[in-house]
Amino acid sequence: MSESEKRTVTIMPATALTHEMFNVCKRALESHKATTQAHLICLDNQDADPGLQQELQKLVESLGYEYDFSREDFSLTKFWNRGYEMAEGRFEYVVLSNADVLFHNFWLHYLLEAWAQNDNASKYLSMHPYTYSAVNRGVNYRATTVPLHETRLVEQPQMHCSLFRTKDQFRFDEQFERYECDCDYWYWLRFNKLQAGINYASRVDHQIQGLVKQFNAASMDKIADSDRMKFFAKWEPVLVSK
């Protein structure tokens, strides 16, 4: 493990409203502990089931990680930004992660190693792992788990696991509560002539909608529609002007 890993923290918004959600978070947290020496801060805001909330806190702290509870309304972008601010001054690198992920051996080592090679440090604002899938295709996926030590430009990275430098002071647009923050980041990169990189040795699998499906569907649809409208309101005038 590299010294750089010890200067890295993962920010993971997580919650345990149901036993299934707790198990999803548990798998993510334990796989993180097993695969990296990086620190982790778990951000929670739900105590509808105090028993499960306390179990999640107990699990996080038993792994040597930090548990932070807030009663403010959940927003993925807001929590990631708050975690980023918590990392500044303490860590050199920050990983912004979903809770419905599974980390694999050396995932962070490979990302940090790739960033240090050639001109990648100046070329990429963020680095991203691939997701294994026998079904999905595209630049974010691989149908094999054999590490490929290759880093390339990715115009539309998955945002389930994103490595940033704290010195760059990046912040997500908090008007997007749960959806479209990935699309907003893609357009923001393009508008500011910046780039993201993906490394094909680093694997972090994403259980797509692993947590979202546990929430009320009508409520999630409402948030999705709202975020979509905000996205078009923000970017359509910019694209039309070009």
Phi, psi and omega per residue, in radians:
M1 nan 2.463 -3.098
S2 -1.505 2.753 3.069
E3 -1.102 -0.484 -3.141
S4 -1.078 -0.563 3.118
E5 -1.087 -0.646 -3.122
K6 -1.251 -0.255 3.096
R7 -1.765 0.358 -3.101
T8 -2.113 2.492 3.040
V9 -2.247 2.441 3.037
T10 -1.733 2.282 3.069
I11 -1.779 2.079 -3.074
M12 -2.252 1.742 2.968
P13 -1.135 2.232 -3.079
A14 -2.591 2.712 3.120
T15 -2.656 2.801 -3.081
A16 -2.312 1.130 3.124
L17 -1.237 -0.525 3.140
T18 -2.324 2.906 3.115
H19 -1.120 -0.631 3.119
E20 -1.139 -0.722 3.113
M21 -1.138 -0.691 3.088
F22 -1.045 -0.748 -3.119
N23 -1.170 -0.630 3.078
V24 -1.086 -0.822 3.119
C25 -1.117 -0.684 -3.126
K26 -1.067 -0.765 3.131
R27 -1.103 -0.715 3.141
A28 -1.136 -0.835 -3.112
L29 -1.101 -0.785 -3.110
E30 -1.212 -0.628 3.106
S31 -1.218 -0.563 3.060
H32 -1.110 -0.837 -3.124
K33 -1.060 -0.617 -3.062
A34 -1.387 -0.228 -2.967
T35 -2.119 -0.075 -3.101
T36 -2.731 2.720 3.056
Q37 -1.629 0.060 3.128
A38 -1.125 2.651 3.069
H39 -1.374 2.983 3.109
L40 -2.587 2.427 3.021
I41 -2.080 2.103 3.120
C42 -1.676 2.167 3.135
L43 -1.851 2.132 -3.074
D44 -2.226 2.671 3.078
N45 -2.517 0.284 -3.082
Q46 -2.123 2.190 3.017
D47 -2.309 0.582 3.100
A48 -1.036 -0.607 3.015
D49 -2.029 1.632 -3.072
P50 -0.972 -0.568 -3.138
G51 -1.114 -0.805 3.133
L52 -1.221 -0.670 3.111
Q53 -1.061 -0.740 3.129
Q54 -1.200 -0.600 3.092
E55 -1.141 -0.691 3.118
L56 -1.135 -0.782 3.107
Q57 -1.057 -0.777 3.140
K58 -1.060 -0.736 3.138
L59 -1.120 -0.855 -3.113
V60 -0.999 -0.836 -3.083
E61 -1.244 -0.519 3.100
S62 -1.176 -0.411 3.109
L63 -1.515 -0.022 -3.137
G64 1.493 0.294 -3.107
Y65 -1.803 3.026 3.130
E66 -1.713 2.459 3.075
Y67 -2.067 2.211 -3.109
D68 -2.203 2.155 -3.102
F69 -1.922 2.377 3.112
S70 -2.369 2.529 3.121
R71 -1.668 0.081 3.103
E72 -1.263 2.679 3.131
D73 -1.018 2.481 -3.083
F74 -1.258 2.405 2.980
S75 -2.601 2.153 -3.098
L76 -1.025 -0.807 -3.127
T77 -1.154 -0.685 3.131
K78 -1.134 -0.739 -3.133
F79 -1.210 -0.695 3.074
W80 -1.071 -0.762 3.133
N81 -1.109 -0.721 3.124
R82 -1.119 -0.698 3.103
G83 -1.145 -0.680 3.102
Y84 -1.042 -0.758 3.124
E85 -1.137 -0.620 3.103
M86 -1.162 -0.496 -3.102
A87 -1.395 -0.490 -3.080
E88 -1.107 2.313 -3.117
G89 1.536 -0.263 3.135
R90 -1.959 -0.569 -3.037
F91 -2.336 2.697 3.122
E92 -1.523 -0.560 -3.105
Y93 -2.218 2.601 3.109
V94 -2.351 2.285 3.068
V95 -1.814 2.166 3.085
L96 -1.757 2.041 -2.953
S97 -2.226 2.636 2.899
N98 -1.388 2.966 3.092
A99 -1.666 -0.234 -3.133
D100 -1.715 1.000 -3.114
V101 -2.276 2.888 3.065
L102 -2.344 2.022 -3.115
F103 -1.477 2.502 3.133
H104 -2.078 2.810 -3.015
N105 -0.835 2.315 3.026
F106 1.165 0.254 -3.095
W107 -0.976 -0.795 -3.113
L108 -1.326 -0.671 3.093
H109 -0.962 -0.790 -3.115
Y110 -1.180 -0.661 3.121
L111 -1.138 -0.814 -3.133
L112 -1.159 -0.688 3.109
E113 -1.085 -0.765 -3.134
A114 -1.146 -0.672 -3.137
W115 -1.118 -0.511 -3.089
A116 -1.476 -0.130 -3.079
Q117 -1.564 2.581 3.057
N118 0.885 -2.284 3.124
D119 -1.875 0.399 -3.061
N120 -1.087 -0.565 -3.112
A121 -1.090 -0.646 3.124
S122 -1.573 -0.319 -3.057
K123 -1.440 -0.641 -3.011
Y124 -2.025 2.326 3.055
L125 -1.359 -0.605 -3.133
S126 -2.436 2.718 3.106
M127 -2.143 2.555 -3.033
H128 -2.396 2.561 3.065
P129 -1.511 2.943 3.024
Y130 -1.638 2.896 3.035
T131 -2.021 2.299 3.066
Y132 -1.321 2.352 3.067
S133 -2.741 2.299 3.077
A134 -1.472 -0.122 -3.058
V135 -2.000 -0.917 -3.074
N136 -1.255 2.554 3.114
R137 -2.186 2.889 3.131
G138 2.186 3.036 -3.021
V139 -1.123 -0.403 -3.117
N140 -1.491 -0.130 -3.033
Y141 -2.116 2.706 2.987
R142 -2.376 2.541 3.136
A143 -1.667 0.138 3.081
T144 -2.333 2.712 3.140
T145 -1.842 0.088 3.102
V146 -1.257 2.130 -3.101
P147 -1.013 2.330 3.054
L148 -2.079 1.966 -3.049
H149 -1.431 1.286 -3.110
E150 -2.436 2.326 3.091
T151 -2.062 2.335 3.136
R152 -2.463 2.872 3.077
L153 -1.118 2.390 3.032
V154 -2.262 1.998 -3.069
E155 -1.341 -0.458 -3.125
Q156 -2.298 1.249 -3.111
P157 -1.208 2.593 2.943
Q158 -1.171 2.515 -3.099
M159 -1.877 0.347 3.119
H160 -1.251 -0.341 3.130
C161 -2.744 1.949 -3.028
S162 -2.322 2.224 -3.137
L163 -1.745 2.165 3.103
F164 -2.156 2.864 2.939
R165 -1.657 2.349 -3.118
T166 -1.123 -0.531 -3.105
K167 -1.131 -0.371 -3.124
D168 -1.348 -0.286 3.030
Q169 0.936 0.729 3.102
F170 -1.236 2.570 3.053
R171 -2.414 2.407 3.036
F172 -1.350 2.694 3.072
D173 -1.337 1.972 -3.002
E174 -1.336 -0.027 3.064
Q175 -1.224 -0.334 3.098
F176 -1.642 1.963 -2.975
E177 -1.348 -0.838 -3.109
R178 -2.384 -0.565 -3.033
Y179 -1.989 2.854 3.065
E180 1.203 -0.048 3.105
C181 -1.184 -0.497 3.067
D182 -1.221 -0.826 3.108
C183 -1.082 -0.695 3.112
D184 -1.074 -0.698 3.114
Y185 -1.136 -0.728 3.131
W186 -1.031 -0.844 -3.108
Y187 -1.197 -0.634 3.123
W188 -1.104 -0.730 3.086
L189 -1.032 -0.851 -3.096
R190 -1.108 -0.751 -3.104
F191 -1.124 -0.603 -3.109
N192 -1.690 0.170 3.111
K193 0.959 0.795 3.089
L194 -2.027 2.941 -3.060
Q195 -2.405 2.735 3.021
A196 -2.093 2.660 -3.137
G197 -2.122 2.664 3.066
I198 -2.158 2.412 3.129
N199 -1.985 2.255 -3.026
Y200 -1.573 0.196 2.953
A201 -1.754 -0.412 -3.099
S202 -1.549 2.094 -3.075
R203 -2.094 2.123 2.982
V204 -2.359 1.936 -3.085
D205 -1.425 2.504 -3.115
H206 -1.977 2.086 3.037
Q207 -1.478 1.517 -2.987
I208 -0.968 2.213 -3.092
Q209 1.044 0.504 3.128
G210 -1.093 -0.512 3.104
L211 -1.831 -0.660 -3.055
V212 -1.005 -0.649 -3.095
K213 -1.155 -0.206 3.115
Q214 -1.465 -0.227 -3.138
F215 -1.595 2.948 3.102
N216 -1.067 2.150 -3.042
A217 -1.070 -0.749 -3.130
A218 -1.100 -0.692 3.128
S219 -1.150 -0.718 3.125
M220 -1.160 -0.672 3.118
D221 -1.116 -0.669 3.134
K222 -1.127 -0.748 3.125
I223 -1.156 -0.719 3.133
A224 -1.071 -0.769 3.133
D225 -1.120 -0.723 -3.139
S226 -1.119 -0.800 -3.138
D227 -1.128 -0.638 3.136
R228 -1.142 -0.748 3.123
M229 -1.112 -0.699 3.118
K230 -1.146 -0.652 -3.134
F231 -1.105 -0.845 -3.137
F232 -1.166 -0.632 3.121
A233 -1.129 -0.582 -3.121
K234 -1.366 -0.779 -2.938
W235 -1.770 -0.420 -3.121
E236 -1.059 -0.785 3.111
P237 -1.067 -0.603 -3.138
V238 -1.186 -0.777 -3.106
L239 -1.200 -0.667 -3.139
V240 -1.159 -0.664 -3.117
S241 -1.177 -0.393 3.125
K242 -1.447 nan nan
